[in-house]
Amino acid sequence: MAQQNPDARPDLAALMVPLGRSLIRAELPLLEAHGLSMWAYAVLTALKDNEASSQASLASSIGADRTRIIAVLDDLQDRKLINRQPDPSDRRSNLLSLTAGGRKTVTAVQKAIRENERRILAGVSPADRVVFFRVLSHLAGLDDSEIGPSR
């Protein structure tokens, strides 16, 4: 059997960017069914994992400009999905947290997304799924300095 050239595969970005776009397109109707934009979903998922986050740290964690998410935060607060409280250690800053309604909403959306992911991954063995998510989690956790070309 002829051995395949390992360099004859597409690069990571060529594989991941179209996949990411397709996954976002698949998730948008699921988010819209719950009245959420992609940014609102990013905020809710970040707060689910990191309660009492400052606006600045939240923006950094989701890759958004602090001022860019103000309208998103206003909407989520108006809809009683998040709370904003003054930071006791810095009154100029707000601490953000999920309300019970916000937790319920993000849990429902994540459940719908997971169901779609199970459908997408149905042809992948359970063992390969474990490896896939382990590698993907590792790559997603790399710092930009670890991804950029070495000099």
URCORPE-V18570 format. One record per residue. N is the residue number from 1. SS is DSSP state (hx for helix, st for strand, lp for the rest). PHI is phi in whole degrees, 0 to 359 (* if undefined). D_LAST is the distance of its C-alpha to the last C-alpha in whole Angstrom. Layout:
n ss phi d_last
N SS PHI D_LAST
N SS PHI D_LAST
//
This chain:
n ss phi d_last
1 lp * 38
2 lp 288 35
3 lp 275 32
4 lp 280 30
5 lp 283 26
6 hx 296 24
7 hx 276 21
8 hx 270 25
9 lp 256 24
10 lp 295 23
11 lp 287 20
12 hx 304 20
13 hx 297 20
14 hx 295 23
15 hx 275 25
16 hx 278 24
17 hx 297 25
18 hx 297 28
19 hx 297 29
20 hx 301 28
21 hx 297 30
22 hx 296 33
23 hx 294 33
24 hx 297 33
25 hx 300 36
26 hx 289 38
27 hx 279 38
28 hx 307 39
29 hx 296 42
30 hx 292 42
31 hx 292 41
32 hx 299 44
33 lp 297 46
34 lp 252 46
35 lp 71 45
36 lp 245 42
37 lp 270 39
38 hx 298 35
39 hx 295 34
40 hx 297 37
41 hx 296 37
42 hx 300 33
43 hx 297 35
44 hx 297 38
45 hx 292 35
46 hx 295 33
47 hx 288 36
48 hx 297 38
49 hx 269 35
50 lp 215 35
51 lp 300 38
52 lp 56 39
53 st 269 35
54 st 284 35
55 hx 299 35
56 hx 293 31
57 hx 290 30
58 hx 297 31
59 hx 302 30
60 hx 298 26
61 hx 292 27
62 hx 257 28
63 lp 73 25
64 lp 242 28
65 lp 288 29
66 lp 307 32
67 lp 286 34
68 lp 295 33
69 lp 266 35
70 hx 302 38
71 hx 297 40
72 hx 295 39
73 hx 296 40
74 hx 302 43
75 hx 297 44
76 hx 296 43
77 hx 291 45
78 hx 302 48
79 lp 273 48
80 lp 60 48
81 lp 260 45
82 st 225 43
83 st 248 45
84 st 237 43
85 st 234 45
86 st 301 44
87 st 288 42
88 lp 299 44
89 lp 270 41
90 st 203 40
91 st 297 43
92 st 281 41
93 st 246 39
94 st 250 40
95 st 260 40
96 st 251 40
97 st 209 41
98 st 283 43
99 lp 273 46
100 hx 300 48
101 hx 295 48
102 hx 294 45
103 hx 296 44
104 hx 297 47
105 hx 296 45
106 hx 294 41
107 hx 295 43
108 hx 295 45
109 hx 294 42
110 hx 298 40
111 hx 298 43
112 hx 296 43
113 hx 295 39
114 hx 299 39
115 hx 298 42
116 hx 294 41
117 hx 296 38
118 hx 300 40
119 hx 296 42
120 hx 298 38
121 lp 269 37
122 lp 304 41
123 lp 274 40
124 lp 255 37
125 lp 297 39
126 hx 305 39
127 hx 295 36
128 hx 293 34
129 hx 298 34
130 hx 301 33
131 hx 296 30
132 hx 304 29
133 hx 290 29
134 hx 295 28
135 hx 294 25
136 hx 299 25
137 hx 297 25
138 hx 299 22
139 hx 297 20
140 hx 295 22
141 lp 274 21
142 lp 290 17
143 lp 284 16
144 hx 307 14
145 hx 294 11
146 hx 277 11
147 hx 266 12
148 lp 296 9
149 lp 298 6
150 lp 286 4
151 lp 244 0
//
